Amino acid sequence: MTTASKMGQTNRQQKLISHQVTKIKEKVIAWRRDFHRYPEVGWTEYRTSARIADLLSEMGFEVQVGSEVIKRESRMGVPDAKTLAQAKEQALKKGANPQWIEKMEDGLTGVVGCWDTKRPGPTIAFRFDIDALNILEDQTEDHIPCREGFRSEQEGVMHACGHDGHTAIGLGIASLISCLEESLAGKVKLIFQPAEEGVRGAKAMVDAGVLDGVDYFFSGHLGVVARKENQIVCGVTDFFATTKLDVTLEGIPAHAGLAPHEGRNALLAAATIALQLHAIARHGTGQSRINVGTMQAGEGRNIIPSQARLQLETRGTTNEVNQYMVDETLRIIHSAAEMFGVKEHVEFAGQAVATQCDPELIEWMEEVVKNIERVDEVIPTLSFGASEDATFMMEKVQSQGGKASYLLFGTPLKAGHHHYSFDFSEDACVLAIEVLGNILFRLASTIN
């Protein structure tokens, strides 16, 4: 086939993808709004995952869930058994398919849809995060989900980071594949990951082997630092490595008036830890972050506090800088506990690594994306300046000799991520499907 013939077929394929995306637009928006109405936080996404599994099955995908795609021992920050049981019960009440729920015991809520064309070609994976946040959603008429009738029905939980949109994008890609399968070669994996918030879920999917044999990996996010309509960022820099820690301090209670000397004050130990953590010397080779997000302690005003709990995190622009912050944090926790005579227990509740998008892949994507009519602006890279556990998946693929990138899909935002008024343009979901669809079909097209 001549170069001109290939270009002609590529153009026809691009138009076919655009036409198909337009056809499914209303369905994609309906999916997004359904997931927004029924948000679920990390490791409790029973209804969300069952719905995804149902839809993928209907489209003809081989569907894997539960222990097939999640290594139980590698999970971090898993809720207690009572919370998981309540979430499962709620999901069943809201119509979740019990056949899928049964396979997601103990919060194993990951889903992978596999499409094998049986034709020689690359294995390409796309990852979409599915969890929500513990935030009470805006109830005013200015908030579109409230005005349009798809505000969260789970009080105190909402999709305040766009993962409802990401899930709909993933299903949109699935729809494209099922409709245009004859144009594809190789294998495609659609990875729907639980517990991204708090960076708790990706490593468990990597350790389960989900990324084994993958040649190309893509993930991405709506908004973040891409705030313009029809704007595409092909890769990001400055992924922060991060570690999330839960600290429990156990002291000894005593009467605050009669026998304060008999107590061991966990509250003062916690306060000392919080103050001293923020005094850690900065590292000379890269940026670092430390934050104590919550501190709870004590039993009453006349009791020497016998217990305290802290939730905190470290970050670094490199894995080495973050590890330095972790090491210093653990040293301070141990020293403060010893100073006040209390026992400390530290649990690692989340983790993400720092990695890089592949420059060659970014350059190739620029050429693909700039020819899409819906796209107004293509940016090679922007600084991300935050953490994402998709980096575990990127790192795994790159270690196998594959290539990976993390895209941003531009959208105006009424309020920032993790805000109770957060919302995004649903047209950005449609654009993301078209962009990822073109990337997929250019990499794995039967005309290549």
C-alpha positions in Angstrom: 0.0 0.0 0.0 1.4 3.4 -1.0 1.9 6.3 1.5 -1.0 8.2 -0.1 -3.3 5.2 0.2 -2.4 4.8 3.9 -3.1 8.5 4.5 -6.4 8.2 2.8 -7.4 5.2 4.9 -6.3 7.0 8.0 -8.4 10.0 7.2 -11.4 7.8 6.5 -10.8 6.0 9.8 -10.6 9.3 11.6 -13.9 10.5 10.2 -15.5 7.1 11.1 -14.3 7.5 14.7 -15.6 11.0 14.8 -19.0 9.9 13.5 -19.2 7.1 16.0 -18.3 9.3 18.9 -21.0 11.7 17.9 -23.5 8.9 17.8 -22.7 7.7 21.4 -22.5 11.2 22.9 -25.8 11.1 24.7 -25.1 7.6 26.0 -21.7 8.7 27.4 -23.3 11.7 29.2 -26.0 9.4 30.6 -23.3 7.0 31.9 -21.4 9.9 33.5 -24.5 11.2 35.2 -25.5 7.8 36.5 -22.0 7.3 38.1 -22.2 10.8 39.5 -25.6 10.1 41.2 -24.2 6.9 42.9 -20.6 7.7 44.0 -18.6 5.3 46.0 -15.3 5.8 47.8 -12.2 3.6 47.4 -12.6 -0.1 47.8 -16.4 0.2 48.1 -17.1 0.8 44.4 -19.4 -2.2 44.2 -22.3 -0.7 42.2 -19.9 1.3 40.0 -17.8 -1.8 39.2 -20.8 -4.1 38.7 -22.3 -1.6 36.3 -19.1 -1.3 34.3 -18.8 -5.1 34.2 -22.4 -5.4 32.9 -21.8 -2.9 30.1 -18.5 -4.4 29.0 -20.1 -7.8 28.9 -23.0 -6.5 26.8 -20.4 -5.0 24.4 -18.6 -8.3 23.9 -15.6 -7.9 26.2 -14.0 -10.6 28.2 -14.5 -9.2 31.7 -12.3 -9.9 34.7 -13.1 -8.7 38.2 -12.2 -9.2 41.9 -9.1 -11.4 42.7 -8.5 -11.8 38.9 -7.3 -8.2 38.7 -6.6 -7.2 42.4 -3.9 -8.7 44.6 -5.5 -8.6 48.0 -2.3 -8.3 50.0 -1.1 -5.3 48.0 -4.1 -3.1 48.7 -3.6 0.0 50.9 -6.0 1.9 53.0 -8.8 -0.7 53.0 -11.9 0.1 55.0 -12.9 -2.1 57.9 -15.2 -5.2 57.3 -18.3 -3.4 58.6 -17.9 -0.5 56.1 -17.3 -2.9 53.2 -20.4 -5.0 54.2 -22.6 -1.9 54.3 -21.3 -0.7 50.9 -22.0 -4.0 49.4 -25.6 -4.0 50.8 -26.2 -0.5 49.5 -24.9 -1.5 46.0 -27.3 -4.4 45.9 -30.2 -2.2 46.9 -29.3 0.2 44.1 -29.5 -2.6 41.5 -26.0 -3.9 41.3 -25.8 -7.3 39.6 -25.2 -9.8 42.5 -23.2 -12.2 40.2 -20.4 -9.5 39.9 -20.7 -8.4 43.6 -20.1 -12.0 44.7 -16.7 -11.9 43.0 -15.7 -8.6 44.6 -15.6 -9.9 48.2 -13.8 -7.7 50.7 -13.7 -4.7 48.4 -11.9 -6.3 45.4 -13.7 -3.8 43.1 -11.3 -3.6 40.1 -12.6 -4.4 36.6 -10.7 -5.1 33.4 -12.3 -5.5 30.0 -10.2 -7.4 27.5 -10.6 -7.4 23.7 -8.5 -9.8 21.7 -8.8 -9.3 17.9 -6.9 -12.6 17.3 -4.9 -10.6 14.8 -1.1 -9.9 15.3 -0.6 -6.5 16.9 0.4 -4.7 20.1 -1.2 -5.0 23.5 -2.6 -1.6 24.5 -3.9 -0.7 27.9 -6.0 2.3 29.1 -6.6 3.0 32.7 -9.6 4.8 34.2 -10.1 5.6 37.9 -13.6 5.1 39.3 -13.7 6.2 43.0 -15.3 9.3 44.6 -14.5 11.4 47.6 -15.9 12.0 51.1 -17.3 15.5 50.3 -20.9 16.8 50.8 -21.9 18.1 47.3 -23.2 21.6 46.6 -27.0 21.8 46.9 -27.5 25.2 45.1 -29.2 25.7 41.8 -25.9 27.1 40.4 -24.5 23.6 40.6 -25.4 21.9 37.3 -25.6 18.3 38.8 -28.1 19.7 41.3 -30.1 21.7 38.8 -30.1 18.9 36.2 -31.1 16.2 38.8 -28.0 14.1 39.0 -26.5 15.3 42.3 -25.1 12.6 44.5 -27.7 10.5 46.3 -25.1 9.4 48.9 -24.9 12.3 51.3 -21.3 13.2 52.2 -19.9 11.4 49.1 -19.4 12.9 45.7 -17.4 12.7 42.5 -15.4 15.9 43.1 -12.4 14.9 40.9 -14.0 13.8 37.6 -13.7 10.1 38.0 -17.3 9.7 36.9 -16.2 11.3 33.7 -13.2 9.1 33.4 -15.4 6.0 33.8 -17.7 7.2 31.1 -14.7 7.8 28.8 -13.6 4.3 29.3 -17.0 2.9 28.4 -17.0 5.2 25.4 -13.7 3.7 24.2 -15.2 0.2 24.8 -18.2 1.2 22.6 -15.8 2.3 19.8 -13.9 -0.9 19.9 -17.0 -3.1 19.8 -18.4 -1.1 16.8 -15.1 -0.8 14.8 -13.4 -4.0 15.8 -12.7 -5.1 12.2 -10.2 -2.1 11.9 -8.2 -3.3 15.0 -5.3 -5.7 15.4 -3.7 -6.9 18.6 -5.3 -6.8 22.1 -6.8 -4.0 24.2 -7.2 -3.8 27.9 -9.5 -1.3 29.6 -8.6 -1.1 33.2 -11.1 0.4 35.7 -9.2 1.1 38.8 -10.6 1.5 42.3 -9.1 3.6 45.1 -7.1 6.2 43.2 -7.8 8.8 45.8 -5.2 8.3 48.5 -3.1 6.4 45.8 -4.2 3.0 47.2 -5.3 0.9 44.2 -2.9 0.8 41.2 -0.1 -1.2 42.8 -2.6 -4.0 43.7 -3.6 -4.3 40.0 0.1 -4.2 38.9 0.9 -6.9 41.4 -2.0 -9.0 40.1 -0.4 -9.0 36.7 -2.8 -6.8 34.8 0.0 -4.9 33.1 2.0 -7.9 32.1 2.8 -8.0 28.4 1.4 -4.5 27.7 3.2 -2.6 25.0 1.5 0.8 25.3 -0.2 2.4 28.3 -2.3 5.5 28.5 -4.2 7.2 31.3 -5.2 10.8 31.9 -7.4 13.3 33.7 -10.1 15.8 33.0 -9.0 19.4 33.9 -6.2 19.7 36.5 -4.0 22.2 34.8 -5.7 22.0 31.4 -8.6 24.4 31.8 -9.5 25.3 28.2 -12.3 23.8 26.1 -11.0 21.4 23.4 -7.4 21.5 24.7 -5.3 18.4 24.8 -2.1 17.8 26.7 -0.2 14.8 25.4 1.9 14.2 28.5 2.8 15.6 31.9 6.0 16.3 33.9 6.5 16.6 37.7 4.6 13.6 39.0 5.3 13.7 42.8 6.2 10.5 44.5 4.1 10.2 47.7 3.5 8.1 50.8 0.4 8.3 52.9 0.7 7.3 56.6 -1.8 6.6 59.4 -0.3 7.0 62.8 -1.8 5.7 66.1 -0.3 6.7 69.5 -1.2 4.7 72.6 -0.6 6.4 76.0 -1.9 5.8 79.5 -5.0 7.7 80.9 -4.9 9.3 84.3 -6.8 11.8 86.4 -5.6 15.3 85.2 -5.9 16.7 88.7 -5.2 13.9 91.1 -2.5 12.0 89.3 -1.3 13.6 86.1 2.2 12.0 86.7 0.7 8.6 86.2 -0.4 9.3 82.6 1.4 9.2 79.3 0.1 12.0 77.1 -0.6 10.8 73.5 -2.1 14.2 72.6 1.2 16.0 73.4 3.1 13.4 71.5 0.9 13.9 68.5 1.2 17.7 68.7 5.0 17.4 68.8 5.0 15.1 65.8 2.8 17.5 63.8 5.0 20.5 64.6 8.3 18.8 64.1 7.3 17.2 60.8 6.7 20.6 59.3 10.3 21.5 60.4 12.0 18.8 58.4 14.9 20.3 56.4 14.2 20.6 52.7 16.2 18.3 50.4 18.7 19.9 48.0 18.0 17.8 44.9 14.2 18.4 44.5 11.0 19.7 45.9 9.3 18.1 48.8 6.0 18.3 50.7 4.8 17.3 54.1 1.2 17.6 55.4 -0.5 16.5 58.6 -4.1 16.4 57.4 -6.0 15.2 60.5 -5.2 14.9 64.2 -7.7 13.5 66.7 -6.8 12.8 70.4 -8.1 12.5 73.9 -11.1 11.4 75.9 -12.2 14.4 78.0 -11.0 17.7 79.5 -10.1 16.1 82.9 -8.3 13.0 81.5 -4.6 12.7 80.4 -5.1 11.8 76.7 -4.3 8.1 76.2 -4.8 7.9 72.5 -4.2 10.0 69.4 -4.4 9.5 65.6 -2.8 11.4 62.7 -3.2 11.1 59.0 -0.3 12.6 57.0 1.5 12.5 53.7 4.9 13.1 52.2 5.7 14.0 48.6 8.8 14.5 46.5 9.6 15.3 42.9 11.8 12.2 42.9 11.4 8.8 44.6 14.7 9.6 46.5 13.4 12.9 47.8 10.1 11.3 48.9 12.0 8.5 50.6 14.1 11.0 52.5 10.9 12.7 53.7 9.5 9.3 54.8 12.6 8.3 56.7 12.7 11.7 58.5 9.0 11.4 59.3 9.4 7.9 60.8 12.4 9.1 62.8 10.4 12.0 64.3 7.4 9.8 65.1 9.5 7.3 66.9 11.5 10.0 68.8 8.4 11.9 69.9 6.7 8.7 71.0 9.8 7.8 73.1 9.9 11.3 74.6 6.4 11.1 75.9 6.5 7.4 76.8 3.8 6.3 74.4 3.6 3.4 71.9 3.4 4.2 68.2 1.9 2.3 65.3 2.4 3.4 61.7 0.4 2.1 58.8 1.3 2.8 55.1 -2.1 3.8 53.7 -1.1 4.8 50.2 1.8 5.2 47.8 2.7 6.5 44.3 6.0 6.7 42.6 7.5 9.4 40.4 8.0 8.5 36.7 8.2 10.2 33.3 6.0 10.0 30.2 7.9 8.8 27.1 9.0 11.7 25.0 8.8 9.8 21.7 5.3 8.8 22.4 4.3 12.4 23.2 5.8 13.5 20.0 3.9 10.9 18.0 0.6 11.7 19.8 1.0 15.4 18.9 0.9 14.4 15.2 -2.1 12.2 15.7 -4.1 14.6 17.8 -3.5 17.9 15.9 -5.5 16.5 12.9 -8.7 15.9 15.0 -11.3 18.5 14.2 -12.7 18.9 17.7 -9.2 19.8 19.0 -8.4 23.5 19.2 -5.0 23.3 21.0 -2.4 20.6 21.4 0.3 21.0 24.1 3.1 18.5 24.4 3.5 18.6 28.2 2.5 20.6 31.3 3.7 20.3 34.8 1.3 18.1 36.8 2.6 19.1 40.3 0.6 16.3 42.1 0.6 12.6 42.7 -1.1 9.8 40.7 -0.8 6.0 41.3 -1.2 5.4 37.6 2.6 5.9 37.7 2.9 2.3 39.1 1.3 1.1 35.9 3.4 3.4 33.7 6.6 2.2 35.4 5.6 -1.5 35.0 5.0 -1.1 31.2 8.2 0.9 30.8 10.2 -1.7 32.7 9.0 -4.2 30.1 10.3 -2.1 27.2 6.9 -0.5 26.5 5.9 3.1 26.3 3.5 5.1 28.5 1.9 8.6 28.8 -0.6 10.5 30.9 -2.8 12.9 29.0 -4.9 15.9 30.2 -8.3 16.7 28.6 -9.0 20.4 28.8 -12.2 21.7 30.4 -13.3 24.9 32.2 -13.9 24.2 35.9 -16.5 26.1 38.0 -14.5 25.1 41.1 -11.2 23.3 41.7 -10.8 19.5 42.2 -11.9 18.2 45.5 -14.3 21.2 46.0 -18.0 20.6 46.8 -18.9 22.6 43.7 -16.6 20.8 41.3 -18.0 20.1 37.8 -16.6 19.9 34.3 -17.8 20.2 30.7 -19.3 16.9 29.6 -18.1 17.7 26.0 -14.6 17.1 27.4 -15.5 13.4 27.8 -16.6 13.2 24.2 -13.3 14.9 23.1 -11.3 12.5 25.3 -13.0 9.4 23.6 -12.2 10.7 20.2 -8.6 11.5 21.1 -7.9 8.1 22.8 -9.9 6.4 20.0 -7.6 7.9 17.3 -4.5 7.0 19.3 -5.7 3.4 19.7 -6.7 2.9 16.1 -3.5 4.5 14.8 -1.4 2.2 17.0 -3.3 -1.0 16.3 -4.9 -0.4 13.0 -5.1 -3.2 10.5 -3.9 -0.8 7.8 -0.5 -0.2 9.5 
